[in-house]
Amino acid sequence: MTTAPSAAPVRATVTNDIPRQSLQERLNRHKLEMLSAMGETEEYDAICSEIPELQDDIQPLYNQSRDKCSKLLGRVKALESLLARQTGLAQ
């Protein structure tokens, strides 16, 4: 005797899509922040090249921006790993 498939797996998929979408949005936000911080770092570097006498003033700002890039890269990698793992589990 055959029975109709239950609706539970469909609901589970829909439920799993909500956290995945939230994680994807978070990933996109962190990537955008990282690009902004990278641009900031590049601009500080360019200004130091053009106006070397500002290097002492710019160096702390450059270091902060570079550190922010590193932290954001770590967040991006963590989210990408988690999303990849979820994709693997869903298959």
N, C-alpha and C positions, 0 to 999 in steps of 0.2 A: 504494500500500500504506500502510495506517495503522498506526501503532505506539501502544502504550499510553503515556500521559503518564508522564514520569519522576517519581520521588518527591523529586528534589532541590529543587524550589521549595518543597515543603511543609516540608522540613527547614530551608531558609533562613528561612522565616517563623517557625518555632518558635525557631530560633537568634536571630533579630532580636527576638523577644518578650522574651527574657531581659534584654538591656541596656535595652530600653524600660521593662520593669517596674522595673528597678533605678533608672533615671533618674526614673520616676514616683514611686517611694518616696522618693527623695532630694528631689524637688520638694515632696512633701507634708511632709516633715520640715522643710525650710527655711521653708515657709509657716507651719507651726506655731510655729517659733522666732521668725519675724517678728511674728506676732500677739502672742506673749509679750513681745517687746521693745517693741512699740507700746503694750501695756498698761502696761508698766513706765514708759515715757516719759510716758504720760498721767497715771499716778499721781504721778510726781514733779512734774508741772505742777500737779496738783490740790493737792498738799501745799504747794507754793510759794504758791498762791493763798490757802490757808487759814492758813498759818503763814509769812508773808513773812520772818521773821527766820531761817528755815532755808535761805534761798535760796543763801547762800554755800557751805553744806555740800552742798546738793543739786545745784547747777549742774554740777560735774564728773560726777556720776552720770548726770544727765540727758543731758549731751553724749555720754557713752560709749554710753548706750542708743540715742540718736538715730543715732550712727555705726553701731552694730550693725544698726539697722533699714535703713540705707542699703546696707550691704554685703549683707545678706540679700535686699533687693529686687533688687540686681544679680544675685545667684545665682539667684533665682527667674526673673527675665527670661531669663537665659542658658539655664536648663533648659527653660523654656517654648518658647524659640526653637528649641532643639535637637529637642525632642519634636515641634514643629510641622513642622520640616524632615523628620524621619523619617517622619511621617505622610504628608507630600506625596510623598516618595520611594517609599513603600509602595504608593501608589495607581497 
